[in-house]
Amino acid sequence: MSEETKSLNFIEHIIEEDLANGLPKENLRFRFPPEPNGYLHIGHTKAIGISFGLGEKYNAPVNLRFDDTNPAKEEQEYVDAIKRDIEWLGYEWENELYSSDYFQTLYEWAVLLIKDGKAYIDSQSSEAMAEQKGTPTQPGVDGPNRNRSVAENLDLFERMKNGEFEEGAHILRAKIDMQHPNMLMRDPIMYRVLKKHHHRTGNHWCIYPMYDWTHGESDYIEQISHSLCSLEFKPHRELYDWFKEHVHAFASKALPMLPKQREFARLNLSYTIMSKRKLLKLVQEGVVSGWDDPRMPTISGLRRRGYTPNSIRQFIEKVGVAKRENIIDVSLLEFCIREDLNYAAPRVMAVLDPVKVVITNYPKDKVEWLEAENNQEDESAGYRKVPFSNEIYIEKADFKEEASSKFFRLKLGGEVRLKNAYIIKAESVVKDAQGTITEIHCTYSTDTEKKVKGTLHWVSIKHALRAEVREYDRLFLDEAPDSHPNKDFMEFVNPNSLKVIEAFVEPSLAEAKVADRFQFQRIGYFNVDQDSTPEHLVFNKIVGLRDSWAKQKPQPNKQAQTAQKPQQKRPAIEVIKQLGKKYTNLPEEKQQKSKSEILKLAKDVAYDDVQPLFNTAAKKFGTRIATLLALKVLLKNGQQRNDEINAFIDKCVTDAHPILSTEAKDL
């Protein structure tokens, strides 16, 4: 196997295999299909990067298709924002398309399915249909409308289209199998009556196709070769294939190629919400100022915050394409923007929490314009002039009256270097009535070759510009704010996620334009916000120079690590199975100890490790209890529920073993 083949991700392997088996390369076609019901967020960048990245790799067209089938939640504002975000990321689409472009064709195909006896009108209440559908462990039953005649179904469907019925009166369902093990195949809904204004088709339609029907057939109409979506759609693949195979008979000559759906793990980010519905709640309840609030994980918010397209693309590349769900630490995203701006951002000086320094032996009326390097990482960045005078601001935290030998900033009797300027020595302080230091009196030395350990940034007071600085912190205090079953994610909102500061910046920033990015030396990276004006500069903090959250995380106990080492030589899932075998034979105290160990080990297992244990023999109670405990941890850490999981939990709930049943009821 060549090095190039080894480096392919699993989707590229699928494509290469299809090409090797005769798929013409010119038939490759991809798409990115957002629903315009909100702004795109960082999670979408993975899907964008995969589809458009494959387009670039194989020189194949990529369609931007808006799956606009729910007029109650979709708006033109969202369409415009999505296009703007994708363009900003640097991607180009071949065609701008809409599922609503295909409403007439989809309707005509639905009529043909009715004529073939593969679809029918159901007039029951939603409660009755839900009851008939069964559960993952119990088959459904046929409803009373399932055997309506073709003529009656056609008549009702046309009258639905003509607006004769109110919402909820009738639906069109595919006629598949009410006993199918995949609940999505139990006569899924294809159309519903919805008398809402559509942002493109106006009031022309009062029936709208469901996503599962629309999405796959839109892929088919566009002759998409590989329909790529996130893992939660894996159970939908069977329905996707059923629809396309039945429709193929209606249009095989004009549309010969059947798309292939394949799934990848979506992007989950720590301390972040990835639900457009929940993000909308933050906007509606005024927690943030809008979809583009710099604290939001939307692409618009990241752009306003100061992130670059390159940093986000680098982040997606580092995350990679995987088959298993996992949570990516947000610090990786922050690392990518630091790396990008380290080479690109000019250095400037700004003081966010100032204290006045008077240099007593420097002439009061003298001003020097000193040369300062713009970016030591970029030789071509050149130099700028910064003014120096006898009164400057430094950060309050950079001075202590008394300090240990490990404090390398300014202290009484101590010396520091001023960046791009002279060495100063603190001689005395001036305090107000409350004992707060208001001035530090220093002397300066022109001997800049002298060795001193500390270097401080500063600004000349008479030349400094006032600026509003918005310091942003993470919007949520919890690593997985929406993973707590009994708590609202809003409970974890960080009340200190925004801090507005009046700062002082060097005069070169008077010419700064909106979206310009800078490194405030020794502080972090900042950009000029859209609210900024020449009279009132506003800067957003993009990211600090270091990960300040890393040191807040509890450090693992070294003794505990040492004690676990012998156990960790075996895969975690094997240890869990071993603990499970003995579980029901242990006294209660030792059961609790084993339970604690299983929950701890489960953090190191994947869904693919646990899923085979769902079929453990009924009499092996301990193994099934251990499996349930491990599954509980996976669900807490973001694993999406599916039919397999629900079936396993339902089976455990009804089990005669009290421990197994009790643990299952918690889920």
ChimeraX attribute file (.defattr): number of C-alpha atoms within 10 A of each C-alpha:
attribute: neighborCount
match mode: 1-to-1
recipient: residues
	/A:1	5
	/A:2	6
	/A:3	7
	/A:4	7
	/A:5	11
	/A:6	9
	/A:7	10
	/A:8	13
	/A:9	13
	/A:10	13
	/A:11	19
	/A:12	17
	/A:13	14
	/A:14	14
	/A:15	18
	/A:16	15
	/A:17	12
	/A:18	15
	/A:19	14
	/A:20	11
	/A:21	9
	/A:22	8
	/A:23	15
	/A:24	10
	/A:25	15
	/A:26	10
	/A:27	14
	/A:28	21
	/A:29	24
	/A:30	28
	/A:31	28
	/A:32	22
	/A:33	24
	/A:34	21
	/A:35	23
	/A:36	24
	/A:37	22
	/A:38	22
	/A:39	25
	/A:40	27
	/A:41	23
	/A:42	24
	/A:43	20
	/A:44	17
	/A:45	22
	/A:46	25
	/A:47	24
	/A:48	22
	/A:49	21
	/A:50	23
	/A:51	24
	/A:52	26
	/A:53	19
	/A:54	20
	/A:55	22
	/A:56	14
	/A:57	10
	/A:58	15
	/A:59	14
	/A:60	18
	/A:61	22
	/A:62	24
	/A:63	24
	/A:64	23
	/A:65	24
	/A:66	22
	/A:67	22
	/A:68	27
	/A:69	22
	/A:70	20
	/A:71	19
	/A:72	13
	/A:73	14
	/A:74	19
	/A:75	18
	/A:76	13
	/A:77	13
	/A:78	17
	/A:79	20
	/A:80	12
	/A:81	18
	/A:82	23
	/A:83	16
	/A:84	13
	/A:85	20
	/A:86	20
	/A:87	13
	/A:88	15
	/A:89	19
	/A:90	11
	/A:91	16
	/A:92	17
	/A:93	18
	/A:94	14
	/A:95	12
	/A:96	11
	/A:97	17
	/A:98	20
	/A:99	22
	/A:100	22
	/A:101	16
	/A:102	15
	/A:103	19
	/A:104	11
	/A:105	14
	/A:106	22
	/A:107	19
	/A:108	13
	/A:109	17
	/A:110	25
	/A:111	20
	/A:112	17
	/A:113	20
	/A:114	24
	/A:115	16
	/A:116	11
	/A:117	17
	/A:118	17
	/A:119	27
	/A:120	30
	/A:121	29
	/A:122	22
	/A:123	18
	/A:124	16
	/A:125	12
	/A:126	14
	/A:127	8
	/A:128	11
	/A:129	16
	/A:130	12
	/A:131	12
	/A:132	16
	/A:133	22
	/A:134	16
	/A:135	18
	/A:136	21
	/A:137	16
	/A:138	14
	/A:139	18
	/A:140	22
	/A:141	15
	/A:142	16
	/A:143	16
	/A:144	10
	/A:145	13
	/A:146	17
	/A:147	15
	/A:148	14
	/A:149	15
	/A:150	19
	/A:151	11
	/A:152	12
	/A:153	23
	/A:154	19
	/A:155	12
	/A:156	21
	/A:157	24
	/A:158	14
	/A:159	12
	/A:160	25
	/A:161	19
	/A:162	13
	/A:163	15
	/A:164	13
	/A:165	16
	/A:166	12
	/A:167	15
	/A:168	13
	/A:169	15
	/A:170	20
	/A:171	22
	/A:172	26
	/A:173	21
	/A:174	24
	/A:175	20
	/A:176	17
	/A:177	18
	/A:178	21
	/A:179	18
	/A:180	16
	/A:181	18
	/A:182	19
	/A:183	22
	/A:184	20
	/A:185	21
	/A:186	24
	/A:187	24
	/A:188	21
	/A:189	22
	/A:190	22
	/A:191	24
	/A:192	22
	/A:193	23
	/A:194	21
	/A:195	18
	/A:196	17
	/A:197	16
	/A:198	22
	/A:199	18
	/A:200	14
	/A:201	12
	/A:202	11
	/A:203	11
	/A:204	13
	/A:205	19
	/A:206	21
	/A:207	24
	/A:208	24
	/A:209	24
	/A:210	16
	/A:211	18
	/A:212	18
	/A:213	20
	/A:214	24
	/A:215	20
	/A:216	24
	/A:217	26
	/A:218	24
	/A:219	25
	/A:220	23
	/A:221	20
	/A:222	18
	/A:223	19
	/A:224	24
	/A:225	21
	/A:226	20
	/A:227	21
	/A:228	22
	/A:229	19
	/A:230	16
	/A:231	18
	/A:232	16
	/A:233	17
	/A:234	16
	/A:235	16
	/A:236	16
	/A:237	17
	/A:238	14
	/A:239	21
	/A:240	22
	/A:241	17
	/A:242	14
	/A:243	18
	/A:244	20
	/A:245	16
	/A:246	15
	/A:247	19
	/A:248	17
	/A:249	11
	/A:250	14
	/A:251	13
	/A:252	12
	/A:253	9
	/A:254	9
	/A:255	14
	/A:256	13
	/A:257	17
	/A:258	21
	/A:259	24
	/A:260	17
	/A:261	20
	/A:262	16
	/A:263	18
	/A:264	22
	/A:265	18
	/A:266	22
	/A:267	22
	/A:268	20
	/A:269	21
	/A:270	16
	/A:271	23
	/A:272	24
	/A:273	25
	/A:274	20
	/A:275	14
	/A:276	15
	/A:277	11
	/A:278	14
	/A:279	22
	/A:280	17
	/A:281	14
	/A:282	18
	/A:283	16
	/A:284	13
	/A:285	9
	/A:286	10
	/A:287	16
	/A:288	20
	/A:289	14
	/A:290	17
	/A:291	23
	/A:292	19
	/A:293	18
	/A:294	29
	/A:295	24
	/A:296	25
	/A:297	26
	/A:298	26
	/A:299	29
	/A:300	25
	/A:301	21
	/A:302	21
	/A:303	20
	/A:304	23
	/A:305	29
	/A:306	26
	/A:307	28
	/A:308	20
	/A:309	20
	/A:310	15
	/A:311	20
	/A:312	23
	/A:313	20
	/A:314	17
	/A:315	19
	/A:316	22
	/A:317	14
	/A:318	12
	/A:319	14
	/A:320	14
	/A:321	21
	/A:322	16
	/A:323	15
	/A:324	14
	/A:325	21
	/A:326	18
	/A:327	16
	/A:328	14
	/A:329	14
	/A:330	15
	/A:331	16
	/A:332	15
	/A:333	21
	/A:334	20
	/A:335	17
	/A:336	21
	/A:337	22
	/A:338	23
	/A:339	12
	/A:340	17
	/A:341	20
	/A:342	19
	/A:343	13
	/A:344	16
	/A:345	22
	/A:346	23
	/A:347	23
	/A:348	24
	/A:349	24
	/A:350	28
	/A:351	26
	/A:352	20
	/A:353	15
	/A:354	20
	/A:355	18
	/A:356	20
	/A:357	23
	/A:358	19
	/A:359	21
	/A:360	15
	/A:361	12
	/A:362	16
	/A:363	10
	/A:364	12
	/A:365	7
	/A:366	9
	/A:367	15
	/A:368	11
	/A:369	12
	/A:370	13
	/A:371	13
	/A:372	16
	/A:373	17
	/A:374	20
	/A:375	20
	/A:376	14
	/A:377	13
	/A:378	14
	/A:379	10
	/A:380	9
	/A:381	16
	/A:382	12
	/A:383	16
	/A:384	14
	/A:385	16
	/A:386	20
	/A:387	19
	/A:388	21
	/A:389	20
	/A:390	21
	/A:391	21
	/A:392	21
	/A:393	25
	/A:394	25
	/A:395	18
	/A:396	16
	/A:397	11
	/A:398	18
	/A:399	20
	/A:400	16
	/A:401	15
	/A:402	12
	/A:403	14
	/A:404	8
	/A:405	7
	/A:406	6
	/A:407	14
	/A:408	18
	/A:409	20
	/A:410	26
	/A:411	21
	/A:412	18
	/A:413	12
	/A:414	20
	/A:415	24
	/A:416	21
	/A:417	23
	/A:418	18
	/A:419	16
	/A:420	18
	/A:421	23
	/A:422	16
	/A:423	24
	/A:424	20
	/A:425	20
	/A:426	23
	/A:427	17
	/A:428	14
	/A:429	16
	/A:430	12
	/A:431	11
	/A:432	9
	/A:433	6
	/A:434	6
	/A:435	8
	/A:436	10
	/A:437	17
	/A:438	14
	/A:439	17
	/A:440	27
	/A:441	19
	/A:442	24
	/A:443	18
	/A:444	21
	/A:445	15
	/A:446	10
	/A:447	9
	/A:448	15
	/A:449	8
	/A:450	9
	/A:451	11
	/A:452	14
	/A:453	10
	/A:454	17
	/A:455	20
	/A:456	20
	/A:457	21
	/A:458	26
	/A:459	29
	/A:460	23
	/A:461	20
	/A:462	15
	/A:463	19
	/A:464	23
	/A:465	20
	/A:466	18
	/A:467	22
	/A:468	19
	/A:469	22
	/A:470	22
	/A:471	20
	/A:472	19
	/A:473	20
	/A:474	19
	/A:475	22
	/A:476	22
	/A:477	17
	/A:478	17
	/A:479	17
	/A:480	20
	/A:481	19
	/A:482	23
	/A:483	17
	/A:484	13
	/A:485	11
	/A:486	7
	/A:487	11
	/A:488	11
	/A:489	17
	/A:490	14
	/A:491	12
	/A:492	17
	/A:493	17
	/A:494	15
	/A:495	13
	/A:496	13
	/A:497	16
	/A:498	16
	/A:499	11
	/A:500	13
	/A:501	15
	/A:502	14
	/A:503	20
	/A:504	25
	/A:505	25
	/A:506	21
	/A:507	21
	/A:508	16
	/A:509	19
	/A:510	16
	/A:511	8
	/A:512	17
	/A:513	16
	/A:514	17
	/A:515	20
	/A:516	15
	/A:517	26
	/A:518	27
	/A:519	27
	/A:520	23
	/A:521	18
	/A:522	17
	/A:523	17
	/A:524	16
	/A:525	26
	/A:526	27
	/A:527	25
	/A:528	24
	/A:529	24
	/A:530	15
	/A:531	10
	/A:532	17
	/A:533	14
	/A:534	11
	/A:535	10
	/A:536	12
	/A:537	23
	/A:538	24
	/A:539	28
	/A:540	23
	/A:541	24
	/A:542	28
	/A:543	23
	/A:544	20
	/A:545	17
	/A:546	14
	/A:547	13
	/A:548	11
	/A:549	10
	/A:550	10
	/A:551	8
	/A:552	8
	/A:553	8
	/A:554	7
	/A:555	8
	/A:556	8
	/A:557	9
	/A:558	9
	/A:559	8
	/A:560	9
	/A:561	11
	/A:562	10
	/A:563	11
	/A:564	11
	/A:565	10
	/A:566	9
	/A:567	12
	/A:568	13
	/A:569	9
	/A:570	10
	/A:571	13
	/A:572	20
	/A:573	20
	/A:574	14
	/A:575	17
	/A:576	25
	/A:577	20
	/A:578	15
	/A:579	19
	/A:580	24
	/A:581	16
	/A:582	14
	/A:583	22
	/A:584	17
	/A:585	11
	/A:586	12
	/A:587	9
	/A:588	11
	/A:589	8
	/A:590	12
	/A:591	17
	/A:592	13
	/A:593	11
	/A:594	19
	/A:595	19
	/A:596	12
	/A:597	14
	/A:598	24
	/A:599	18
	/A:600	14
	/A:601	20
	/A:602	23
	/A:603	14
	/A:604	13
	/A:605	18
	/A:606	18
	/A:607	17
	/A:608	10
	/A:609	14
	/A:610	19
	/A:611	14
	/A:612	10
	/A:613	16
	/A:614	19
	/A:615	9
	/A:616	12
	/A:617	10
	/A:618	12
	/A:619	9
	/A:620	12
	/A:621	22
	/A:622	22
	/A:623	24
	/A:624	24
	/A:625	25
	/A:626	27
	/A:627	25
	/A:628	23
	/A:629	21
	/A:630	26
	/A:631	25
	/A:632	18
	/A:633	19
	/A:634	23
	/A:635	17
	/A:636	14
	/A:637	19
	/A:638	16
	/A:639	19
	/A:640	13
	/A:641	11
	/A:642	14
	/A:643	16
	/A:644	15
	/A:645	16
	/A:646	15
	/A:647	17
	/A:648	20
	/A:649	24
	/A:650	18
	/A:651	16
	/A:652	25
	/A:653	20
	/A:654	14
	/A:655	16
	/A:656	10
	/A:657	15
	/A:658	12
	/A:659	15
	/A:660	22
	/A:661	18
	/A:662	15
	/A:663	16
	/A:664	21
	/A:665	12
	/A:666	10
	/A:667	14
